[in-house]
Amino acid sequence: MIRSKIQTLRYRVGKNSYLIILIHQSAAASAQQGNVLASNAVNILMHKKSARR
């Protein structure tokens, strides 16, 4: 992984609220011999905040 940037935006339209996640990342791989795999896969885990404190 060379670089990863995550930006989150929250919008509210009426009584609905929207969460937008923008992910920009790049990966590169190189080898002298053999096979190389560069992956841009992302794992996202989201939790909802509880209403109680």
N, C-alpha and C positions, 0 to 999 in steps of 0.2 A: 504494500500500500504506500503510495507516494504522498497523497494528500487527501484529507477528508474535511468537509465543512458542512455543518448541519445548522439550518436556520428554521425556527418555528415561528409561525404567525397565528394569531388568534383574531377571528372576526366574529362579530355578533350582528345578526340580521333578525330583527324582531326579537322573539324569545328564543331563537335557535342560535347556538354558538358553534363555530367551526374552528377546528385546529388543522392547520396546513403545515406539513413537514417537508422542507426542501433539502435534499441531500445531494451534494456535489462531491464526487470523489473520483480518483483516478488511480490505476494500478499499472505496474509495468514489471516485466520479468525478462531475464536473459540468462543464457547458459552457454558455456563453451561446447559441451556435448550433451546429448539427451534431449528430453522433452521438458518444457516449462509451461506452466499454466498461470496466467494472470487473471484474477477474478475480481469483479466489481460487485460482488454479492453483499447485501446488507441485511442484518438481522435487527428488527425493531421490536421492542417490548414496551407496551403502553399500559399504564395503570390509571384507573379512575380514582380521583381523590374522594375520600369519604366525607359525608356532610358533617359528621360529628368531629369534635376536636378531642 
